[in-house]
């Protein structure tokens, strides 16, 4: 199956390098235009701003430098022109082609000021600021990177039926990795190494990449942490992901050899270490196993695993209690929105020992879950669903269920209604706790 085009790649490509300013020659006169005589001559003597802009474009022909001069002259005359966003875009593109990146950077930031949601131009501004910005510019680029990362995290685009769930999640995590690497490099240039290392670690957790690993190796080497530097350089060398040329890999090999010799006194053992690193990187990622609890027929026969440390959580130890379970996935935007309310409800019932609140992750790839949990920091116990989702036929996220003391579902809500969720769930919990409900069980 063909892989879906990755989101940030599409955004970067969306900025066309030709014909951004498409203002057609006015070939039709408006109903109020002069029709004859002196008025028509006057219109020809005093062209409209639109006509002047078109003349500026036409007179430049294929000369990019002339186009820049003409457009800048037009902006000096009409600084608040309604077409200025498109003019700025043409100036960004032309100046990039003319290798005047400082000028391109200036106009890119003007576009962002007019339209903060222009993600494609924001990405270009980040790259230009990284190459040419001073300290203040680098800090602005960090802010822009954070804005893009927030946009990616909030994005709840519907998955195409032509794309598998695994591909959808992979694409989303690739976007996160890309932006975190951008921001990590900026932090490094600002000498904020701790923040840079955190971004590279998170980037690598979302999607292992040679670039993130090498940057972590550089930071470890600066910190005199040779074992970690060796580990990260070995990962970078073994993880050929298309982002590193053969020259880059030679440099990585040289760095790895240097820190290995500093740590061990010679190259002895390095080859064996590299082969082991390669085998670890190319092993199949851990997947959630549908075979777990395959023989279980009712909820209290299940043994789940805590995400925090993979320790077992046998639900048999909770038998006789009421389970409130939120089934979710890392790629699910509504799950992220629901989580704080679910947390607050769980905390409000924390003194009631007849209730057990669980957040049950249903991701196909379990390696995605720990970085997500580390980022969102939920309060209640987070577990892998381990087949519990199969038992209850969970096929949409989020889905919240209440399981009574006998193991039967007494409440089920699919999706997230921001206004009604808390009231509905709290009411259902009180109903499940009521003496009348207990008597029926």
LUMMI-596360 format. One line per 3 residues: number of its first residue (from 1); their letters; for each residue x, y, z of C-alpha. Coordinates in steps of 0.05 Angstrom, whole numbers, padded with zeros to 5 digits. Layout:
<marlums>
NUM = A = X/Y/Z  ... $
</marlums>
This chain:
<marlums>
1 = XXX = 00000/00000/00000  00027/00068/-00018  00046/00110/00042 $
4 = XXX = 00006/00173/00055  00045/00237/00040  00070/00263/00105 $
7 = XXX = 00037/00326/00131  00097/00372/00140  00126/00350/00074 $
10 = XXX = 00062/00370/00040  00062/00437/00076  00133/00452/00055 $
13 = XXX = 00116/00434/-00017  00053/00476/-00016  00092/00540/-00026 $
16 = XXX = 00097/00544/-00101  00162/00573/-00129  00129/00605/-00189 $
19 = XXX = 00070/00649/-00203  00052/00667/-00131  00028/00735/-00150 $
22 = XXX = -00027/00720/-00200  -00060/00786/-00214  -00092/00784/-00282 $
25 = XXX = -00091/00842/-00330  -00155/00880/-00323  -00187/00861/-00389 $
28 = XXX = -00258/00880/-00370  -00281/00949/-00349  -00327/00955/-00290 $
31 = XXX = -00395/00986/-00299  -00370/01050/-00266  -00308/01055/-00311 $
34 = XXX = -00303/01116/-00357  -00328/01099/-00427  -00302/01155/-00471 $
37 = XXX = -00271/01223/-00478  -00230/01259/-00426  -00250/01210/-00370 $
40 = XXX = -00220/01152/-00408  -00156/01191/-00421  -00153/01208/-00347 $
43 = XXX = -00158/01134/-00328  -00100/01118/-00375  -00059/01174/-00345 $
46 = XXX = -00072/01152/-00273  -00072/01075/-00271  -00104/01041/-00211 $
49 = XXX = -00060/01007/-00158  -00080/00939/-00188  -00057/00962/-00256 $
52 = XXX = 00008/00989/-00227  00022/00923/-00193  00009/00885/-00257 $
55 = XXX = 00056/00932/-00294  00110/00920/-00241  00104/00845/-00251 $
58 = XXX = 00101/00848/-00327  00160/00896/-00334  00204/00849/-00293 $
61 = XXX = 00194/00793/-00343  00236/00733/-00320  00285/00776/-00282 $
64 = XXX = 00277/00757/-00208  00320/00815/-00184  00278/00864/-00224 $
67 = XXX = 00215/00833/-00196  00241/00844/-00125  00258/00917/-00140 $
70 = XXX = 00191/00930/-00173  00150/00897/-00118  00187/00933/-00063 $
73 = XXX = 00176/00999/-00099  00102/00983/-00103  00100/00968/-00028 $
76 = XXX = 00134/01033/-00012  00079/01069/-00050  00022/01025/-00024 $
79 = XXX = 00046/00994/00043  -00025/00972/00062  -00043/00943/-00006 $
82 = XXX = -00095/00888/00001  -00051/00842/-00041  00010/00850/00004 $
85 = XXX = 00007/00779/00032  00014/00751/-00038  00067/00802/-00054 $
88 = XXX = 00107/00783/00008  00102/00710/-00013  00129/00726/-00082 $
91 = XXX = 00186/00765/-00049  00202/00706/-00004  00207/00659/-00063 $
94 = XXX = 00246/00708/-00107  00296/00724/-00053  00307/00651/-00037 $
97 = XXX = 00323/00640/-00110  00370/00700/-00109  00402/00671/-00045 $
100 = XXX = 00383/00733/-00006  00359/00694/00054  00359/00752/00102 $
103 = XXX = 00310/00790/00058  00269/00726/00048  00266/00717/00123 $
106 = XXX = 00241/00787/00133  00183/00778/00086  00167/00708/00112 $
109 = XXX = 00158/00738/00182  00113/00792/00153  00068/00738/00125 $
112 = XXX = 00065/00703/00192  00047/00769/00226  -00012/00776/00178 $
115 = XXX = -00031/00703/00181  -00005/00664/00242  -00038/00600/00217 $
118 = XXX = 00003/00598/00153  00042/00536/00173  00079/00527/00108 $
121 = XXX = 00108/00597/00112  00122/00587/00186  00165/00526/00170 $
124 = XXX = 00204/00565/00118  00214/00622/00167  00241/00573/00219 $
127 = XXX = 00293/00547/00169  00313/00616/00147  00320/00641/00219 $
130 = XXX = 00361/00580/00237  00409/00596/00180  00412/00671/00186 $
133 = XXX = 00380/00694/00251  00414/00727/00310  00397/00707/00381 $
136 = XXX = 00331/00744/00379  00315/00712/00312  00331/00642/00339 $
139 = XXX = 00284/00654/00398  00229/00674/00349  00242/00611/00310 $
142 = XXX = 00234/00570/00375  00167/00604/00386  00146/00588/00314 $
145 = XXX = 00168/00515/00323  00126/00509/00386  00067/00538/00348 $
148 = XXX = 00075/00486/00292  00082/00430/00343  00018/00452/00378 $
151 = XXX = -00016/00453/00310  00007/00382/00295  -00016/00357/00363 $
154 = XXX = -00084/00390/00356  -00095/00367/00285  -00152/00318/00282 $
157 = XXX = -00155/00305/00208  -00200/00247/00190  -00160/00186/00169 $
160 = XXX = -00169/00168/00097  -00200/00099/00088  -00143/00084/00039 $
163 = XXX = -00093/00092/00095  -00083/00040/00149  -00085/00060/00222 $
166 = XXX = -00012/00043/00229  00007/00089/00171  -00036/00145/00199 $
169 = XXX = -00002/00141/00267  00067/00135/00235  00055/00198/00194 $
172 = XXX = 00032/00237/00254  00092/00217/00294  00138/00234/00236 $
175 = XXX = 00110/00304/00237  00123/00310/00312  00193/00284/00304 $
178 = XXX = 00208/00333/00248  00186/00394/00288  00221/00372/00352 $
181 = XXX = 00286/00363/00313  00278/00433/00285  00267/00462/00354 $
184 = XXX = 00323/00421/00385  00373/00449/00335  00350/00519/00352 $
187 = XXX = 00359/00507/00427  00429/00481/00412  00447/00545/00376 $
190 = XXX = 00420/00584/00436  00465/00541/00481  00403/00514/00518 $
193 = XXX = 00429/00443/00516  00381/00413/00567  00321/00436/00527 $
196 = XXX = 00353/00413/00463  00367/00344/00492  00295/00338/00515 $
199 = XXX = 00269/00354/00445  00317/00305/00412  00297/00250/00462 $
202 = XXX = 00223/00263/00449  00235/00265/00374  00271/00198/00376 $
205 = XXX = 00215/00168/00418  00163/00189/00366  00205/00164/00308 $
208 = XXX = 00277/00139/00313  00321/00182/00267  00395/00188/00254 $
211 = XXX = 00393/00263/00261  00362/00262/00331  00409/00207/00354 $
214 = XXX = 00471/00243/00329  00450/00308/00364  00440/00269/00429 $
217 = XXX = 00510/00240/00419  00539/00310/00410  00506/00334/00475 $
220 = XXX = 00530/00273/00513  00601/00283/00487  00599/00356/00510 $
223 = XXX = 00575/00331/00578  00633/00281/00581  00583/00224/00583 $
226 = XXX = 00622/00177/00538  00578/00114/00545  00516/00154/00524 $
229 = XXX = 00554/00188/00468  00576/00120/00442  00505/00093/00445 $
232 = XXX = 00475/00152/00407  00530/00156/00354  00522/00081/00342 $
235 = XXX = 00447/00091/00333  00459/00148/00285  00509/00108/00244 $
238 = XXX = 00464/00046/00242  00399/00084/00229  00405/00105/00157 $
241 = XXX = 00340/00142/00146  00353/00181/00082  00367/00245/00120 $
244 = XXX = 00442/00232/00124  00488/00229/00064  00547/00182/00060 $
247 = XXX = 00592/00240/00080  00549/00252/00142  00555/00178/00160 $
250 = XXX = 00631/00180/00152  00632/00239/00200  00587/00201/00249 $
253 = XXX = 00634/00141/00244  00694/00186/00260  00659/00215/00320 $
256 = XXX = 00639/00146/00344  00710/00120/00336  00738/00180/00374 $
259 = XXX = 00693/00172/00435  00703/00097/00434  00779/00105/00437 $
262 = XXX = 00772/00157/00492  00730/00108/00532  00768/00043/00516 $
265 = XXX = 00837/00063/00492  00831/00029/00424  00781/00008/00371 $
268 = XXX = 00777/-00063/00400  00704/-00085/00408  00675/-00028/00368 $
271 = XXX = 00654/-00072/00310  00617/-00120/00355  00583/-00062/00390 $
274 = XXX = 00560/-00032/00323  00531/-00099/00299  00492/-00105/00364 $
277 = XXX = 00466/-00033/00357  00445/-00047/00285  00408/-00111/00305 $
280 = XXX = 00371/-00074/00361  00350/-00018/00315  00325/-00064/00261 $
283 = XXX = 00286/-00110/00306  00210/-00107/00296  00178/-00055/00341 $
286 = XXX = 00138/-00080/00400  00065/-00088/00380  00006/-00095/00425 $
289 = XXX = -00012/-00168/00426  -00083/-00188/00410  -00067/-00257/00438 $
292 = XXX = -00061/-00230/00509  -00117/-00255/00554  -00144/-00295/00495 $
295 = XXX = -00177/-00345/00542  -00211/-00292/00586  -00287/-00291/00580 $
298 = XXX = -00304/-00236/00630  -00269/-00172/00653  -00244/-00196/00721 $
301 = XXX = -00206/-00253/00687  -00161/-00203/00651  -00090/-00185/00672 $
304 = XXX = -00069/-00118/00644  -00001/-00085/00643  00015/-00017/00672 $
307 = XXX = 00046/00029/00621  00093/00061/00673  00134/-00002/00687 $
310 = XXX = 00098/-00060/00651  00080/-00090/00718  00018/-00135/00717 $
313 = XXX = -00050/-00110/00741  -00095/-00171/00751  -00167/-00147/00750 $
316 = XXX = -00185/-00207/00793  -00157/-00167/00852  -00210/-00113/00836 $
319 = XXX = -00269/-00161/00833  -00329/-00135/00871  -00310/-00063/00853 $
322 = XXX = -00337/-00018/00798  -00289/-00005/00740  -00291/00060/00701 $
325 = XXX = -00249/00051/00639  -00229/00101/00586  -00207/00067/00521 $
328 = XXX = -00162/00114/00482  -00103/00118/00433  -00045/00167/00425 $
331 = XXX = -00067/00189/00355  -00138/00207/00378  -00150/00282/00385 $
334 = XXX = -00216/00276/00423  -00181/00228/00471  -00132/00284/00488 $
337 = XXX = -00190/00332/00499  -00228/00283/00543  -00169/00264/00587 $
340 = XXX = -00168/00325/00634  -00242/00317/00650  -00234/00242/00662 $
343 = XXX = -00176/00258/00708  -00217/00308/00748  -00274/00259/00756 $
346 = XXX = -00226/00204/00779  -00195/00251/00831  -00264/00272/00856 $
349 = XXX = -00279/00198/00873  -00210/00180/00899  -00236/00169/00970 $
352 = XXX = -00286/00117/00946  -00250/00050/00947  -00306/00015/00910 $
355 = XXX = -00285/00050/00846  -00226/00036/00801  -00209/00085/00745 $
358 = XXX = -00166/00061/00687  -00142/00092/00622  -00134/00033/00574 $
361 = XXX = -00089/00047/00514  -00108/00012/00449  -00049/00032/00404 $
364 = XXX = -00023/-00021/00356  00048/00000/00369  00062/00002/00444 $
367 = XXX = 00127/00042/00434  00084/00104/00421  00051/00103/00489 $
370 = XXX = 00106/00119/00539  00128/00185/00505  00055/00206/00501 $
373 = XXX = 00042/00191/00575  00105/00227/00594  00080/00288/00556 $
376 = XXX = 00008/00288/00581  00020/00263/00653  -00049/00232/00667 $
379 = XXX = -00066/00223/00741  -00102/00156/00739  -00071/00088/00725 $
382 = XXX = -00053/00079/00652  -00053/00007/00625  -00050/-00029/00559 $
385 = XXX = -00119/-00054/00539  -00089/-00124/00527  -00152/-00151/00494 $
388 = XXX = -00203/-00118/00540  -00221/-00074/00481  -00234/-00137/00441 $
391 = XXX = -00280/-00165/00495  -00323/-00102/00494  -00319/-00092/00418 $
394 = XXX = -00287/-00023/00424  -00282/00005/00353  -00284/00080/00364 $
397 = XXX = -00244/00127/00409  -00252/00151/00461  -00300/00101/00491 $
400 = XXX = -00315/00103/00566  -00349/00045/00599  -00372/00030/00670 $
403 = XXX = -00367/-00044/00690  -00408/-00063/00751  -00388/-00110/00806 $
406 = XXX = -00412/-00171/00767  -00371/-00153/00705  -00429/-00125/00663 $
409 = XXX = -00427/-00059/00625  -00477/-00011/00656  -00454/00051/00618 $
412 = XXX = -00421/00062/00551  -00405/00129/00516  -00370/00134/00450 $
415 = XXX = -00337/00199/00428  -00330/00262/00469  -00384/00313/00484 $
418 = XXX = -00348/00369/00519  -00410/00400/00551  -00446/00336/00572 $
421 = XXX = -00391/00286/00586  -00377/00302/00659  -00450/00306/00680 $
424 = XXX = -00467/00242/00644  -00409/00201/00671  -00416/00226/00743 $
427 = XXX = -00490/00210/00742  -00476/00140/00715  -00423/00128/00769 $
430 = XXX = -00471/00148/00825  -00524/00102/00795  -00474/00044/00793 $
433 = XXX = -00456/00058/00866  -00528/00062/00890  -00554/00009/00938 $
436 = XXX = -00610/-00008/00889  -00559/-00022/00835  -00518/-00065/00883 $
439 = XXX = -00580/-00105/00902  -00593/-00122/00830  -00523/-00151/00820 $
</marlums>
